[in-house]
Amino acid sequence: MSKEFLVSRSEQKVQTRQRILEGAGRGFRKAGFGGIGVDGLAKEAGLTSGAFYVHFDSKADAFRESVAQGMAELRGGVLYFQEKHGRAWWAEFVRFYLSAKRTCDLSESCTLQTMPAEVARSDEASRTTFEEALRDVAQAIVDGPTSPSAPRDIGAACAALSSLAGAVTLARAVGSGAFAEQIAAGTEHALLGASGGKSRSKPVS
């Protein structure tokens, strides 16, 4: 058996695992841990449940890894905004989160918004995974370029993340009308204040 064949099989296995993980993430964000089974998770990835079990021992295993990946993507987003916008990164990140993450399909929403309640009902390993990932995101915020209104300690970073996730959750719950805009604009003002420059929208009275 050639070395090239072995490498190809190994790469294919990694790609299939990632495909399942991405599908599982979409499924969990849409339906929650209790709202979807292994068959549904496999279907999200376009595979069979047999293929699922080749890569994951259980639904809980896939849940834990999808939470970790989702939070890693959030951290990656923070780092991207820091690199792209420098000192203005925090205001740009807040405005992006309150717009794109409020209006995208729930399956593509942020793990920070959709998963915490599911994690709280899950096992200790999942809670530990989420805690470590949340600390990493908060630390990335604190370590970023000095930016007006940006949190400068872990507690403040977690408070800001809670505000963003909570605002998006509430705005989704009330729909896409004026009240949702008011929630987003009010949260933006609370996080950025006068230092945030021109607001993305004005609070609706």
Backbone as CSV, one residue per row, in Angstrom:
resi,resn,N_x,N_y,N_z,CA_x,CA_y,CA_z,C_x,C_y,C_z
1,MET,0.857,-1.193,0.000,0.000,0.000,0.000,0.895,1.247,0.000
2,SER,0.669,2.145,-0.944,1.557,3.290,-1.104,1.371,4.311,0.001
3,LYS,2.444,5.086,0.212,2.397,6.157,1.204,1.371,7.206,0.804
4,GLU,1.287,7.480,-0.514,0.330,8.477,-1.004,-1.101,8.050,-0.705
5,PHE,-1.376,6.753,-0.839,-2.717,6.239,-0.557,-3.063,6.405,0.913
6,LEU,-2.102,6.102,1.775,-2.332,6.225,3.214,-2.585,7.672,3.603
7,VAL,-1.807,8.587,3.008,-1.996,10.014,3.291,-3.367,10.462,2.818
8,SER,-3.761,9.994,1.621,-5.060,10.364,1.068,-6.190,9.866,1.959
9,ARG,-6.089,8.633,2.436,-7.111,8.083,3.325,-7.168,8.855,4.630
10,SER,-6.005,9.235,5.143,-5.938,9.986,6.393,-6.572,11.358,6.236
11,GLU,-6.274,12.023,5.125,-6.855,13.343,4.865,-8.364,13.241,4.694
12,GLN,-8.802,12.195,4.019,-10.233,11.992,3.816,-10.948,11.781,5.146
13,LYS,-10.314,11.053,6.039,-10.908,10.808,7.352,-11.043,12.107,8.131
14,VAL,-10.009,12.936,8.068,-10.048,14.231,8.754,-11.153,15.103,8.170
15,GLN,-11.265,15.125,6.851,-12.286,15.934,6.189,-13.692,15.457,6.529
16,THR,-13.869,14.140,6.578,-15.187,13.594,6.918,-15.558,13.930,8.354
17,ARG,-14.601,13.826,9.247,-14.849,14.168,10.647,-15.259,15.635,10.775
18,GLN,-14.555,16.504,10.060,-14.882,17.922,10.108,-16.262,18.184,9.517
19,ARG,-16.589,17.472,8.460,-17.911,17.593,7.843,-19.011,17.212,8.825
20,ILE,-18.804,16.122,9.550,-19.778,15.698,10.560,-19.869,16.729,11.674
21,LEU,-18.725,17.245,12.093,-18.698,18.214,13.184,-19.436,19.490,12.808
22,GLU,-19.245,19.955,11.583,-19.945,21.156,11.124,-21.447,20.908,11.029
23,GLY,-21.826,19.735,10.524,-23.241,19.389,10.458,-23.855,19.268,11.836
24,ALA,-23.104,18.683,12.771,-23.590,18.552,14.146,-23.793,19.919,14.774
25,GLY,-22.867,20.827,14.513,-23.005,22.175,15.050,-24.280,22.836,14.562
26,ARG,-24.559,22.707,13.268,-25.792,23.280,12.720,-27.013,22.646,13.367
27,GLY,-26.978,21.329,13.501,-28.111,20.622,14.088,-28.357,21.002,15.531
28,PHE,-27.305,21.071,16.326,-27.452,21.439,17.738,-27.933,22.878,17.894
29,ARG,-27.438,23.781,17.037,-27.868,25.179,17.147,-29.339,25.336,16.784
30,LYS,-29.801,24.557,15.827,-31.204,24.641,15.415,-32.145,23.962,16.394
31,ALA,-31.781,22.770,16.843,-32.724,21.933,17.587,-32.368,21.713,19.044
32,GLY,-31.156,22.079,19.445,-30.733,21.799,20.806,-30.282,20.353,20.945
33,PHE,-29.637,20.049,22.060,-29.106,18.702,22.270,-30.215,17.654,22.279
34,GLY,-31.319,17.967,22.951,-32.403,16.998,23.069,-33.316,16.944,21.866
35,GLY,-33.168,17.893,20.948,-34.084,17.977,19.818,-33.608,17.290,18.554
36,ILE,-32.446,16.672,18.620,-31.923,16.002,17.435,-31.125,14.770,17.862
37,GLY,-31.254,13.706,17.095,-30.533,12.474,17.403,-29.357,12.267,16.469
38,VAL,-28.697,11.145,16.620,-27.536,10.841,15.783,-27.920,10.784,14.310
39,ASP,-29.079,10.207,13.997,-29.517,10.144,12.601,-29.651,11.545,12.013
40,GLY,-30.221,12.456,12.794,-30.382,13.830,12.332,-29.057,14.540,12.156
41,LEU,-28.129,14.299,13.075,-26.801,14.913,12.977,-26.068,14.407,11.739
42,ALA,-26.161,13.099,11.503,-25.516,12.520,10.325,-26.133,13.073,9.042
43,LYS,-27.450,13.239,9.055,-28.141,13.767,7.881,-27.690,15.190,7.584
44,GLU,-27.454,15.986,8.621,-26.954,17.351,8.425,-25.639,17.342,7.651
45,ALA,-24.861,16.289,7.832,-23.565,16.177,7.152,-23.669,15.395,5.845
46,GLY,-24.869,14.913,5.536,-25.054,14.136,4.318,-24.461,12.746,4.405
47,LEU,-24.417,12.187,5.622,-23.815,10.875,5.845,-24.783,9.974,6.609
48,THR,-24.361,8.754,6.867,-25.179,7.806,7.622,-24.779,7.821,9.091
49,SER,-25.647,7.284,9.934,-25.315,7.197,11.355,-24.117,6.280,11.581
50,GLY,-23.950,5.290,10.699,-22.784,4.422,10.801,-21.494,5.197,10.618
51,ALA,-21.490,6.119,9.663,-20.314,6.965,9.438,-20.067,7.866,10.640
52,PHE,-21.150,8.315,11.264,-21.027,9.159,12.457,-20.243,8.433,13.541
53,TYR,-20.601,7.185,13.792,-19.974,6.438,14.891,-18.533,6.015,14.590
54,VAL,-18.125,6.130,13.349,-16.718,5.896,13.031,-15.850,7.002,13.636
55,HIS,-16.439,8.193,13.757,-15.669,9.366,14.181,-15.991,9.840,15.599
56,PHE,-17.188,9.549,16.088,-17.590,10.009,17.419,-18.200,8.856,18.205
57,ASP,-17.875,8.779,19.471,-18.371,7.693,20.314,-19.850,7.841,20.646
58,SER,-20.325,9.091,20.695,-21.703,9.342,21.108,-22.139,10.727,20.657
59,LYS,-23.424,10.981,20.807,-23.944,12.314,20.515,-23.320,13.337,21.454
60,ALA,-23.133,12.958,22.714,-22.526,13.867,23.693,-21.102,14.238,23.296
61,ASP,-20.383,13.286,22.736,-19.018,13.534,22.266,-19.020,14.570,21.151
62,ALA,-19.931,14.419,20.199,-20.037,15.370,19.093,-20.485,16.743,19.592
63,PHE,-21.386,16.747,20.564,-21.852,18.015,21.133,-20.692,18.778,21.755
64,ARG,-19.917,18.088,22.552,-18.782,18.708,23.237,-17.794,19.308,22.226
65,GLU,-17.506,18.561,21.192,-16.546,19.052,20.198,-17.125,20.182,19.351
66,SER,-18.421,20.136,19.077,-19.032,21.212,18.293,-19.070,22.508,19.088
67,VAL,-19.263,22.404,20.402,-19.208,23.589,21.264,-17.803,24.180,21.244
68,ALA,-16.807,23.322,21.380,-15.419,23.789,21.364,-15.082,24.459,20.040
69,GLN,-15.535,23.868,18.942,-15.242,24.452,17.633,-15.951,25.783,17.449
70,GLY,-17.210,25.851,17.869,-17.956,27.093,17.737,-17.330,28.231,18.516
71,MET,-16.865,27.945,19.717,-16.216,28.973,20.524,-14.855,29.353,19.943
72,ALA,-14.166,28.382,19.357,-12.890,28.679,18.697,-13.112,29.600,17.500
73,GLU,-14.228,29.408,16.798,-14.557,30.288,15.677,-14.851,31.703,16.166
74,LEU,-15.509,31.821,17.313,-15.761,33.141,17.887,-14.444,33.823,18.237
75,ARG,-13.547,33.091,18.868,-12.230,33.645,19.200,-11.496,34.067,17.924
76,GLY,-11.607,33.236,16.891,-10.988,33.585,15.619,-11.563,34.863,15.039
77,GLY,-12.871,35.065,15.218,-13.500,36.296,14.757,-12.983,37.513,15.498
78,VAL,-12.811,37.376,16.806,-12.250,38.467,17.613,-10.858,38.827,17.105
79,LEU,-10.020,37.827,16.892,-8.654,38.070,16.420,-8.655,38.700,15.031
80,TYR,-9.590,38.288,14.188,-9.697,38.856,12.842,-10.018,40.347,12.910
81,PHE,-10.990,40.717,13.729,-11.352,42.132,13.844,-10.209,42.946,14.436
82,GLN,-9.482,42.365,15.367,-8.338,43.063,15.952,-7.268,43.330,14.905
83,GLU,-6.993,42.329,14.090,-5.959,42.482,13.065,-6.393,43.453,11.968
84,LYS,-7.659,43.387,11.583,-8.139,44.201,10.472,-8.366,45.656,10.863
85,HIS,-8.875,45.903,12.073,-9.312,47.250,12.435,-8.442,47.942,13.475
86,GLY,-7.469,47.250,14.046,-6.583,47.894,15.015,-7.339,48.462,16.204
87,ARG,-7.076,49.723,16.531,-7.691,50.346,17.704,-9.208,50.485,17.581
88,ALA,-9.725,50.407,16.384,-11.178,50.535,16.188,-11.881,49.178,16.219
89,TRP,-11.150,48.120,16.565,-11.687,46.768,16.412,-12.923,46.497,17.252
90,TRP,-12.958,47.002,18.479,-14.057,46.657,19.378,-15.389,47.190,18.866
91,ALA,-15.420,48.448,18.449,-16.658,49.025,17.926,-17.113,48.278,16.674
92,GLU,-16.175,47.930,15.810,-16.520,47.198,14.586,-17.059,45.806,14.921
93,PHE,-16.459,45.162,15.897,-16.902,43.821,16.294,-18.305,43.868,16.892
94,VAL,-18.545,44.816,17.778,-19.859,44.950,18.415,-20.939,45.178,17.365
95,ARG,-20.692,46.091,16.425,-21.693,46.392,15.399,-21.946,45.180,14.501
96,PHE,-20.879,44.467,14.169,-21.042,43.265,13.351,-21.896,42.234,14.089
97,TYR,-21.576,41.991,15.336,-22.274,40.961,16.101,-23.754,41.296,16.241
98,LEU,-24.062,42.555,16.433,-25.453,42.961,16.639,-26.242,43.053,15.339
99,SER,-25.581,42.876,14.218,-26.286,42.893,12.936,-26.274,41.510,12.304
100,ALA,-25.106,41.037,11.890,-25.019,39.753,11.180,-25.496,38.581,12.025
101,LYS,-25.120,38.537,13.291,-25.485,37.410,14.140,-26.934,37.490,14.626
102,ARG,-27.569,38.619,14.382,-28.976,38.768,14.767,-29.899,38.340,13.639
103,THR,-29.412,38.406,12.409,-30.281,38.175,11.263,-29.973,36.900,10.488
104,CYS,-28.846,36.240,10.794,-28.511,35.014,10.062,-29.429,33.867,10.496
105,ASP,-29.441,32.800,9.705,-30.211,31.616,10.061,-29.712,31.056,11.391
106,LEU,-30.619,30.518,12.183,-30.247,30.022,13.507,-29.166,28.946,13.430
107,SER,-29.178,28.157,12.370,-28.171,27.104,12.227,-26.771,27.671,12.034
108,GLU,-26.692,28.929,11.592,-25.398,29.582,11.378,-25.100,30.608,12.466
109,SER,-25.892,30.618,13.506,-25.727,31.610,14.567,-24.516,31.295,15.435
110,CYS,-24.236,32.192,16.366,-23.058,32.051,17.215,-23.303,31.040,18.340
111,THR,-22.315,30.210,18.581,-22.392,29.234,19.670,-22.638,29.911,21.010
112,LEU,-22.070,31.090,21.194,-22.238,31.813,22.453,-23.695,32.164,22.706
113,GLN,-24.450,32.370,21.636,-25.857,32.716,21.779,-26.740,31.484,21.962
114,THR,-26.463,30.431,21.208,-27.392,29.299,21.157,-27.080,28.151,22.108
115,MET,-25.831,28.007,22.536,-25.435,26.798,23.247,-25.369,26.848,24.774
116,PRO,-25.186,28.002,25.421,-24.991,27.983,26.878,-26.066,27.246,27.664
117,ALA,-27.331,27.447,27.326,-28.394,26.753,28.064,-28.291,25.244,27.864
118,GLU,-27.923,24.828,26.653,-27.737,23.403,26.382,-26.552,22.854,27.176
119,VAL,-25.476,23.633,27.232,-24.291,23.216,27.986,-24.627,23.069,29.465
120,ALA,-25.409,24.007,29.995,-25.770,23.975,31.413,-26.530,22.708,31.779
121,ARG,-27.255,22.148,30.813,-28.015,20.913,31.055,-27.201,19.668,30.711
122,SER,-25.996,19.870,30.228,-25.179,18.758,29.762,-24.282,18.216,30.869
123,ASP,-23.310,17.386,30.487,-22.440,16.755,31.476,-21.287,17.669,31.889
124,GLU,-20.562,17.235,32.903,-19.475,18.050,33.442,-18.387,18.297,32.405
125,ALA,-18.103,17.301,31.582,-17.064,17.457,30.564,-17.421,18.566,29.579
126,SER,-18.694,18.650,29.205,-19.131,19.698,28.282,-19.049,21.068,28.934
127,ARG,-19.417,21.141,30.202,-19.343,22.425,30.911,-17.894,22.883,31.058
128,THR,-17.006,21.943,31.326,-15.586,22.279,31.434,-15.044,22.767,30.096
129,THR,-15.434,22.094,29.027,-15.011,22.499,27.682,-15.469,23.913,27.373
130,PHE,-16.737,24.203,27.693,-17.273,25.536,27.425,-16.563,26.586,28.274
131,GLU,-16.341,26.284,29.538,-15.676,27.247,30.421,-14.288,27.604,29.897
132,GLU,-13.531,26.603,29.523,-12.180,26.855,29.017,-12.221,27.677,27.731
133,ALA,-13.170,27.359,26.862,-13.281,28.082,25.596,-13.720,29.524,25.822
134,LEU,-14.650,29.734,26.761,-15.101,31.088,27.072,-13.959,31.918,27.643
135,ARG,-13.166,31.318,28.514,-12.002,32.025,29.057,-11.040,32.436,27.940
136,ASP,-10.865,31.560,26.964,-9.975,31.866,25.845,-10.487,33.054,25.033
137,VAL,-11.801,33.091,24.786,-12.384,34.212,24.045,-12.224,35.511,24.831
138,ALA,-12.548,35.456,26.117,-12.432,36.647,26.963,-10.991,37.140,27.016
139,GLN,-10.045,36.209,27.122,-8.634,36.598,27.172,-8.195,37.247,25.863
140,ALA,-8.698,36.743,24.746,-8.372,37.340,23.450,-8.876,38.775,23.374
141,ILE,-10.042,39.032,23.951,-10.578,40.393,23.981,-9.681,41.295,24.813
142,VAL,-9.313,40.827,25.989,-8.479,41.617,26.901,-7.104,41.890,26.298
143,ASP,-6.557,40.923,25.592,-5.209,41.049,25.038,-5.161,41.841,23.740
144,GLY,-6.317,42.234,23.225,-6.361,42.928,21.942,-5.829,44.346,22.008
145,PRO,-5.723,45.006,20.852,-5.260,46.394,20.813,-6.122,47.284,21.698
146,THR,-5.504,48.244,22.346,-6.248,49.194,23.163,-7.278,49.884,22.286
147,SER,-8.528,49.765,22.674,-9.621,50.289,21.861,-10.637,50.960,22.776
148,PRO,-11.150,52.124,22.392,-12.133,52.811,23.230,-13.287,51.893,23.623
149,SER,-13.585,51.851,24.903,-14.694,51.082,25.476,-14.464,49.576,25.496
150,ALA,-13.358,49.088,24.969,-13.108,47.643,24.976,-12.830,47.162,26.395
151,PRO,-13.346,46.001,26.779,-13.098,45.458,28.124,-11.615,45.234,28.358
152,ARG,-11.172,45.531,29.588,-9.749,45.394,29.885,-9.469,44.328,30.937
153,ASP,-10.468,43.582,31.368,-10.237,42.450,32.261,-11.242,41.350,31.928
154,ILE,-10.984,40.149,32.433,-11.791,38.984,32.078,-13.260,39.161,32.460
155,GLY,-13.503,39.699,33.653,-14.881,39.890,34.087,-15.638,40.825,33.170
156,ALA,-14.997,41.939,32.798,-15.640,42.904,31.907,-15.860,42.304,30.522
157,ALA,-14.911,41.497,30.067,-15.061,40.855,28.759,-16.242,39.889,28.761
158,CYS,-16.385,39.111,29.834,-17.517,38.181,29.936,-18.842,38.932,30.028
159,ALA,-18.842,40.064,30.720,-20.056,40.873,30.808,-20.451,41.396,29.430
160,ALA,-19.464,41.842,28.661,-19.740,42.347,27.319,-20.245,41.236,26.404
161,LEU,-19.619,40.072,26.479,-20.069,38.936,25.676,-21.489,38.525,26.056
162,SER,-21.792,38.574,27.350,-23.147,38.257,27.813,-24.153,39.245,27.243
163,SER,-23.776,40.516,27.212,-24.659,41.544,26.660,-24.915,41.310,25.178
164,LEU,-23.870,40.992,24.435,-24.025,40.749,23.002,-24.903,39.531,22.735
165,ALA,-24.601,38.422,23.400,-25.374,37.198,23.192,-26.819,37.377,23.644
166,GLY,-27.012,38.040,24.777,-28.361,38.269,25.279,-29.166,39.170,24.368
167,ALA,-28.521,40.210,23.845,-29.214,41.129,22.948,-29.662,40.424,21.674
168,VAL,-28.780,39.603,21.117,-29.130,38.869,19.902,-30.267,37.886,20.178
169,THR,-30.227,37.228,21.323,-31.281,36.280,21.690,-32.630,36.983,21.815
170,LEU,-32.649,38.109,22.514,-33.895,38.857,22.673,-34.395,39.399,21.339
171,ALA,-33.487,39.938,20.529,-33.884,40.503,19.240,-34.458,39.425,18.326
172,ARG,-33.878,38.238,18.356,-34.426,37.133,17.569,-35.822,36.752,18.056
173,ALA,-36.003,36.788,19.364,-37.272,36.359,19.946,-38.421,37.299,19.606
174,VAL,-38.126,38.592,19.456,-39.198,39.550,19.180,-39.392,39.786,17.689
175,GLY,-38.563,39.206,16.850,-38.711,39.380,15.414,-37.723,40.377,14.847
176,SER,-38.025,40.891,13.670,-37.080,41.761,12.968,-37.567,43.200,12.847
177,GLY,-38.522,43.580,13.676,-39.090,44.909,13.586,-38.384,45.959,14.416
178,ALA,-39.129,47.017,14.736,-38.557,48.166,15.429,-38.045,47.811,16.822
179,PHE,-38.733,46.910,17.510,-38.305,46.560,18.870,-36.953,45.849,18.840
180,ALA,-36.761,44.971,17.855,-35.472,44.287,17.713,-34.359,45.294,17.455
181,GLU,-34.639,46.292,16.626,-33.655,47.346,16.359,-33.349,48.135,17.629
182,GLN,-34.366,48.361,18.433,-34.172,49.091,19.683,-33.262,48.311,20.630
183,ILE,-33.466,47.013,20.699,-32.619,46.175,21.551,-31.169,46.245,21.088
184,ALA,-30.958,46.109,19.777,-29.599,46.142,19.230,-28.950,47.501,19.446
185,ALA,-29.685,48.569,19.166,-29.129,49.914,19.311,-28.840,50.238,20.769
186,GLY,-29.727,49.822,21.662,-29.508,50.080,23.083,-28.295,49.345,23.614
187,THR,-28.104,48.108,23.157,-26.934,47.338,23.590,-25.655,47.940,23.033
188,GLU,-25.697,48.367,21.781,-24.525,49.024,21.188,-24.145,50.263,21.992
189,HIS,-25.133,51.059,22.347,-24.856,52.275,23.114,-24.294,51.937,24.493
190,ALA,-24.837,50.898,25.117,-24.359,50.502,26.445,-22.911,50.025,26.403
191,LEU,-22.532,49.346,25.325,-21.177,48.803,25.227,-20.162,49.804,24.691
192,LEU,-20.616,50.713,23.842,-19.684,51.642,23.204,-19.806,53.069,23.703
193,GLY,-21.017,53.469,24.095,-21.215,54.831,24.562,-20.853,55.841,23.491
194,ALA,-20.432,57.008,23.918,-20.079,58.082,22.989,-18.799,57.774,22.231
195,SER,-17.963,56.882,22.786,-16.667,56.596,22.160,-16.797,55.715,20.930
196,GLY,-17.989,55.161,20.720,-18.163,54.246,19.604,-18.374,54.917,18.273
197,GLY,-18.412,56.235,18.255,-18.608,56.943,17.009,-20.051,56.854,16.557
198,LYS,-20.261,56.884,15.260,-21.602,56.853,14.706,-22.262,55.509,14.950
199,SER,-23.443,55.527,15.528,-24.155,54.295,15.842,-24.706,53.654,14.582
200,ARG,-24.819,52.313,14.606,-25.377,51.582,13.470,-26.858,51.855,13.299
201,SER,-27.525,52.239,14.395,-28.940,52.560,14.340,-29.309,53.364,15.565
202,LYS,-30.396,54.077,15.484,-30.840,54.890,16.608,-31.884,54.133,17.414
203,PRO,-31.841,54.256,18.752,-32.868,53.614,19.557,-34.257,54.071,19.149
204,VAL,-35.202,53.155,19.098,-36.569,53.476,18.723,-37.367,53.759,19.974
205,SER,-38.034,54.866,20.007,-38.788,55.244,21.203,-40.182,54.649,21.165
